[in-house]
């Protein structure tokens, strides 16, 4: 169930990376952080203020995903 395996998970840094592979190697123009989440965005259209998420890192991934796994394994409440 947990995606904590290569190539998306780096056990050395405990970071799980989700990338939109169809977007290639575009360089993000905006990076936003919210606790353990880091989002990488590009501008949808230079004339607009909309952004597309092209990547997401989850720091301390094992902590977050192990907690989710424990929740699921405890069964319904």
N, CA and C atoms as an extended XYZ file, in Angstrom:
231
Properties=species:S:1:pos:R:3:atomname:S:1:resname:S:1:resid:I:1 pbc="F F F"
N         0.818       -1.193        0.000 N   UNK     1
C         0.000        0.000        0.000 CA  UNK     1
C         0.862        1.258        0.000 C   UNK     1
N         1.950        1.224        0.714 N   UNK     2
C         2.761        2.431        0.835 CA  UNK     2
C         3.759        2.543       -0.315 C   UNK     2
N         3.889        3.733       -0.868 N   UNK     3
C         4.798        3.912       -2.008 CA  UNK     3
C         6.226        4.238       -1.584 C   UNK     3
N         6.675        3.747       -0.448 N   UNK     4
C         8.012        4.086        0.026 CA  UNK     4
C         9.050        3.138       -0.564 C   UNK     4
N         9.260        3.280       -1.871 N   UNK     5
C        10.266        2.474       -2.554 CA  UNK     5
C        10.845        3.294       -3.710 C   UNK     5
N        12.013        2.878       -4.143 N   UNK     6
C        12.674        3.562       -5.250 CA  UNK     6
C        11.806        3.419       -6.492 C   UNK     6
N        11.847        4.308       -7.423 N   UNK     7
C        12.722        5.475       -7.517 CA  UNK     7
C        12.151        6.736       -6.880 C   UNK     7
N        10.937        6.673       -6.356 N   UNK     8
C        10.300        7.878       -5.845 CA  UNK     8
C        10.643        8.203       -4.400 C   UNK     8
N        11.159        7.225       -3.680 N   UNK     9
C        11.463        7.426       -2.263 CA  UNK     9
C        12.967        7.339       -2.033 C   UNK     9
N        13.506        8.333       -1.330 N   UNK    10
C        14.926        8.350       -0.961 CA  UNK    10
C        15.009        8.092        0.539 C   UNK    10
N        15.414        6.885        0.918 N   UNK    11
C        15.448        6.527        2.335 CA  UNK    11
C        16.517        7.304        3.105 C   UNK    11
N        17.528        7.806        2.424 N   UNK    12
C        18.581        8.588        3.078 CA  UNK    12
C        18.035        9.909        3.599 C   UNK    12
N        17.217       10.565        2.781 N   UNK    13
C        16.649       11.861        3.176 CA  UNK    13
C        15.216       11.727        3.693 C   UNK    13
N        14.628       10.531        3.551 N   UNK    14
C        13.238       10.259        3.946 CA  UNK    14
C        12.265       11.186        3.223 C   UNK    14
N        12.506       11.349        1.903 N   UNK    15
C        11.657       12.202        1.068 CA  UNK    15
C        11.029       11.346       -0.036 C   UNK    15
N         9.707       11.461       -0.149 N   UNK    16
C         8.955       10.809       -1.218 CA  UNK    16
C         8.611       11.881       -2.247 C   UNK    16
N         8.933       11.625       -3.513 N   UNK    17
C         8.740       12.611       -4.570 CA  UNK    17
C         7.711       12.121       -5.582 C   UNK    17
N         6.710       12.942       -5.812 N   UNK    18
C         5.720       12.679       -6.857 CA  UNK    18
C         5.972       13.693       -7.966 C   UNK    18
N         6.099       13.210       -9.189 N   UNK    19
C         6.326       14.095      -10.322 CA  UNK    19
C         5.384       13.718      -11.451 C   UNK    19
N         4.938       14.722      -12.181 N   UNK    20
C         4.149       14.490      -13.379 CA  UNK    20
C         5.142       14.217      -14.499 C   UNK    20
N         5.371       12.935      -14.771 N   UNK    21
C         6.385       12.542      -15.758 CA  UNK    21
C         6.079       13.067      -17.156 C   UNK    21
N         4.818       13.311      -17.463 N   UNK    22
C         4.452       13.795      -18.794 CA  UNK    22
C         4.923       15.225      -19.031 C   UNK    22
N         5.252       15.938      -17.955 N   UNK    23
C         5.667       17.332      -18.099 CA  UNK    23
C         7.155       17.451      -18.381 C   UNK    23
N         7.867       16.347      -18.429 N   UNK    24
C         9.289       16.388      -18.735 CA  UNK    24
C        10.094       16.989      -17.592 C   UNK    24
N        11.135       17.722      -17.942 N   UNK    25
C        12.038       18.280      -16.944 CA  UNK    25
C        11.868       19.786      -16.801 C   UNK    25
N        10.630       20.252      -16.829 N   UNK    26
C        10.378       21.680      -16.695 CA  UNK    26
C        10.887       22.194      -15.348 C   UNK    26
N        11.407       23.395      -15.371 N   UNK    27
C        11.884       24.027      -14.153 CA  UNK    27
C        10.727       24.772      -13.496 C   UNK    27
N        10.465       24.487      -12.214 N   UNK    28
C         9.366       25.200      -11.560 CA  UNK    28
C         9.663       26.687      -11.444 C   UNK    28
N         8.619       27.490      -11.544 N   UNK    29
C         8.790       28.931      -11.372 CA  UNK    29
C         8.358       29.358       -9.986 C   UNK    29
N         7.729       28.435       -9.268 N   UNK    30
C         7.278       28.758       -7.917 CA  UNK    30
C         7.368       27.496       -7.055 C   UNK    30
N         7.933       27.648       -5.889 N   UNK    31
C         8.015       26.554       -4.923 CA  UNK    31
C         7.308       27.018       -3.665 C   UNK    31
N         6.402       26.192       -3.175 N   UNK    32
C         5.685       26.541       -1.966 CA  UNK    32
C         5.831       25.417       -0.956 C   UNK    32
N         5.989       25.774        0.296 N   UNK    33
C         6.167       24.784        1.351 CA  UNK    33
C         5.064       24.938        2.391 C   UNK    33
N         4.577       23.798        2.864 N   UNK    34
C         3.589       23.783        3.932 CA  UNK    34
C         3.934       22.593        4.823 C   UNK    34
N         4.671       22.856        5.874 N   UNK    35
C         5.128       21.776        6.748 CA  UNK    35
C         5.981       20.801        5.966 C   UNK    35
N         5.606       19.510        5.959 N   UNK    36
C         6.412       18.514        5.261 CA  UNK    36
C         6.156       18.455        3.758 C   UNK    36
N         5.221       19.254        3.246 N   UNK    37
C         4.900       19.226        1.820 CA  UNK    37
C         5.598       20.359        1.085 C   UNK    37
N         6.205       20.017       -0.052 N   UNK    38
C         6.853       21.012       -0.901 CA  UNK    38
C         6.278       20.857       -2.303 C   UNK    38
N         5.618       21.907       -2.803 N   UNK    39
C         5.012       21.864       -4.129 CA  UNK    39
C         5.833       22.648       -5.132 C   UNK    39
N         5.971       22.084       -6.328 N   UNK    40
C         6.701       22.733       -7.416 CA  UNK    40
C         5.709       23.063       -8.518 C   UNK    40
N         5.622       24.337       -8.876 N   UNK    41
C         4.597       24.780       -9.817 CA  UNK    41
C         5.204       25.533      -10.993 C   UNK    41
N         4.507       25.453      -12.142 N   UNK    42
C         4.860       26.270      -13.298 CA  UNK    42
C         3.644       27.105      -13.647 C   UNK    42
N         3.883       28.208      -14.311 N   UNK    43
C         2.781       29.079      -14.705 CA  UNK    43
C         2.046       28.457      -15.885 C   UNK    43
N         0.730       28.401      -15.772 N   UNK    44
C        -0.092       27.782      -16.815 CA  UNK    44
C        -0.015       28.574      -18.109 C   UNK    44
N        -0.053       29.888      -17.982 N   UNK    45
C        -0.048       30.767      -19.134 CA  UNK    45
C         0.622       32.060      -18.679 C   UNK    45
N         1.614       32.544      -19.400 N   UNK    46
C         2.310       33.762      -18.959 CA  UNK    46
C         1.401       34.958      -18.725 C   UNK    46
N         0.220       34.969      -19.346 N   UNK    47
C        -0.696       36.091      -19.196 CA  UNK    47
C        -1.659       35.916      -18.028 C   UNK    47
N        -1.626       34.728      -17.401 N   UNK    48
C        -2.552       34.449      -16.311 CA  UNK    48
C        -1.789       34.166      -15.022 C   UNK    48
N        -2.496       34.161      -13.926 N   UNK    49
C        -1.883       33.900      -12.627 CA  UNK    49
C        -2.070       32.451      -12.184 C   UNK    49
N        -2.585       31.606      -13.081 N   UNK    50
C        -2.818       30.205      -12.724 CA  UNK    50
C        -1.519       29.415      -12.792 C   UNK    50
N        -1.408       28.421      -11.910 N   UNK    51
C        -0.223       27.577      -11.868 CA  UNK    51
C        -0.629       26.109      -11.937 C   UNK    51
N         0.260       25.293      -12.506 N   UNK    52
C         0.087       23.850      -12.516 CA  UNK    52
C         1.102       23.232      -11.579 C   UNK    52
N         0.652       22.275      -10.781 N   UNK    53
C         1.547       21.535       -9.910 CA  UNK    53
C         2.259       20.482      -10.753 C   UNK    53
N         3.586       20.528      -10.787 N   UNK    54
C         4.341       19.546      -11.563 CA  UNK    54
C         5.132       18.600      -10.675 C   UNK    54
N         5.170       18.880       -9.384 N   UNK    55
C         5.882       17.982       -8.490 CA  UNK    55
C         5.519       18.251       -7.053 C   UNK    55
N         5.642       17.211       -6.235 N   UNK    56
C         5.338       17.332       -4.823 CA  UNK    56
C         6.299       16.442       -4.049 C   UNK    56
N         6.960       17.013       -3.057 N   UNK    57
C         7.821       16.241       -2.168 CA  UNK    57
C         7.148       16.126       -0.816 C   UNK    57
N         7.254       14.965       -0.206 N   UNK    58
C         6.773       14.754        1.155 CA  UNK    58
C         8.000       14.465        2.006 C   UNK    58
N         8.354       15.430        2.859 N   UNK    59
C         9.477       15.235        3.775 CA  UNK    59
C         9.024       14.368        4.948 C   UNK    59
N         9.949       13.668        5.561 N   UNK    60
C         9.630       12.754        6.667 CA  UNK    60
C         8.533       11.780        6.240 C   UNK    60
N         8.657       11.291        5.025 N   UNK    61
C         7.615       10.440        4.430 CA  UNK    61
C         7.312        9.217        5.281 C   UNK    61
N         8.318        8.585        5.838 N   UNK    62
C         8.059        7.370        6.613 CA  UNK    62
C         7.214        7.675        7.842 C   UNK    62
N         7.428        8.828        8.443 N   UNK    63
C         6.629        9.212        9.613 CA  UNK    63
C         5.169        9.360        9.221 C   UNK    63
N         4.896       10.086        8.134 N   UNK    64
C         3.526       10.346        7.702 CA  UNK    64
C         2.845        9.077        7.204 C   UNK    64
N         3.527        8.317        6.346 N   UNK    65
C         2.892        7.147        5.766 CA  UNK    65
C         2.779        5.997        6.757 C   UNK    65
N         3.701        5.875        7.701 N   UNK    66
C         3.567        4.852        8.735 CA  UNK    66
C         2.365        5.157        9.626 C   UNK    66
N         2.126        6.432        9.912 N   UNK    67
C         0.958        6.811       10.711 CA  UNK    67
C        -0.330        6.461        9.977 C   UNK    67
N        -0.365        6.683        8.668 N   UNK    68
C        -1.547        6.343        7.868 CA  UNK    68
C        -1.755        4.831        7.872 C   UNK    68
N        -0.675        4.074        7.698 N   UNK    69
C        -0.763        2.614        7.682 CA  UNK    69
C        -1.280        2.089        9.013 C   UNK    69
N        -0.828        2.667       10.105 N   UNK    70
C        -1.296        2.255       11.430 CA  UNK    70
C        -2.792        2.532       11.577 C   UNK    70
N        -3.222        3.678       11.054 N   UNK    71
C        -4.642        4.032       11.099 CA  UNK    71
C        -5.492        3.002       10.364 C   UNK    71
N        -5.040        2.609        9.157 N   UNK    72
C        -5.775        1.632        8.375 CA  UNK    72
C        -5.768        0.265        9.031 C   UNK    72
N        -4.639       -0.123        9.611 N   UNK    73
C        -4.538       -1.461       10.185 CA  UNK    73
C        -5.338       -1.584       11.486 C   UNK    73
N        -5.689       -0.467       12.093 N   UNK    74
C        -6.480       -0.531       13.338 CA  UNK    74
C        -7.950       -0.844       13.049 C   UNK    74
N        -8.330       -0.801       11.778 N   UNK    75
C        -9.694       -1.177       11.393 CA  UNK    75
C       -10.693       -0.054       11.538 C   UNK    75
N       -11.956       -0.359       11.220 N   UNK    76
C       -13.006        0.676       11.298 CA  UNK    76
C       -13.281        1.093       12.756 C   UNK    76
N       -13.754        2.311       12.863 N   UNK    77
C       -14.042        2.839       14.196 CA  UNK    77
C       -15.499        3.026       14.391 C   UNK    77
